[in-house]
Amino acid sequence: MKQHIKTLLVMSSLSGVVYAEEQTGQQITRVTSQKVQSAPSSDFSGKAQFSRLPQMPSEGDIAPALVQFEAGAITHWHTHPHGQYLIVTEGEGRTQEWGKPIQIIRQGDVVWCPPNVKHWHGASEQRAMSHIALSPVVQDGKNVVWLEEVSFPSSERTNTPSSNTFVTLEQKQLSLIPIAAFTATGDLVQLKPALIQALDNGLTVNQMKEIFAHQSAYVGFPRALNGMLTFKSVLEERKKQGIKDEEGALPHVLADSTSYYQRGIAQLSALNKASVAENSKPLFDNFSPTMDYALKSHLFGYLFSRDNLSPLDRELVVIGSLSALGGVNAQLRSHLKITQNLGVHKTEMQRIIVMLRQSIGEDWASNTQNVFNEI
C-alpha cells in the first residue's frame, strides 16, 4: 500500500542565527549527548529544564514544518540550497547522505544537513516517525531541490547480511549459549559460573538481562525468572567484592502505536529470507489465531525491536535453549537455518556446537549436530 507523508506547515519568523562552524556533511546530535540544564530561578517559576541545540545559519526568516511519516515512508533524494535542520519528535527513522551509510534517528535526535548535501530521510520500515524541519526562507522560494527516488538493496532494508558476508563469533557471543542452556534445564549451580564468565567476556548487565527476557518465550517464565534471580544474586556478590560491572545501554522501546504484529511479520521475513506475503499467512491455517499473534507480535515484533541484543545474539540464545530442552528438533532446525541466514558460516556453526558440548554434554550437542547436518 502506498505510504503517504502528511505535512503541516507553520510559518514563523526567527532572527538570524549563526552556526558555530561550517560543516560539509550531515551532523547528528544524539539525544543522549545533549546537555540538559536547569532553568534559572531568576527567569522561571518552578522547576524547568532546557537543552541548547546546534545552531543553523540563517540571514532571515525560517520556515518550520511538522512532517509525519507513516511506517515505510521516506523522501526522495534531495538537497537544500541553504541547509535544513531536523528535530525528531516521535518514533524511529532513517537518514542517509549520498555515498555514506544509512543512519538511525530516534526521538530527541537532531540532524543538521548543510547546504547542497544530497540526502534523504523518513520512517523505518515498521515504525512511524515525525520530525520538525527548519529551513531558511529564500527569495526564489526554492527551499528544496527534489531528485531521484531512493533505490537501495534489500539488505539495507532488512539489516540481514548478504550471502557472501560472514561473521566471526566473538567470545562474548558464544557465552550466551551456556547461559541459555543452563537456564533451560534449570541447572542454577552451573548457571552461576557461566554468568560470571559472560560478564568477564564483556557482556553488559543490560544485555544479560535481555537474555532471560528473550528466553522466556522459549523456556517459559518460571525458568527465565529463576535465571534472572540467579543473575541478580551474582551481581550482588560481585558488588560486595568491589567488582563494578558495566551496565551497558538500555534497549530502545517503541513508544508509538506501530503494530508489533506487522513488525513481527517483517522481522520473520528478514530472518527467513522469505517474502512478507509468505510470513503473513496465519500459523496452522489459522487453527490458533492467539498463538499466531503471540509469536509474531510479542516474540518477533516486540522482543526483536529491543536493540541491546542483535538478532544474531538472540538466535544464539534460542539455539542454546532448544538444544538443552530436547524434543524440539523442528524448531531447532529452523533457528539453525536463521543463524546461517544471519551470516554464520558452517565453520562458525561448529564453534556453537563445541560450546554446547562443553556446557550441556555430548548427547545434546550430538543431537544439534545431527539436526544441523540435515540442513
Secondary structure by P-SEA (a helix, b strand, c coil): cbbbbbbbbbbbcccccccccccccbbbbccccbbbbcccccccccbbbbbbcbbbbbcbbbbbbbbbbcccccccccccccbbbbbbcccccccccccccbbbbcccbbbbbcccccbbbbbcccbbbbbbbbbbbcccccccccccccccccccccccccccbbbbbcaaaaaaaaaaaaaaacaaaaaaaaaaaaaaacccaaaaaaaaaaacccccaaaaaaaaaaaaaaaaaaaaaccccccccccccccccccaaaaaaaaaaaaaccccccccccccccccaaaaaaaaccccccccccccccaaaaaaaaaaaaaaacccaaaaaaaaaaaaaacccaaaaaaaaaaaaacccaaaaaaaaaaaaac
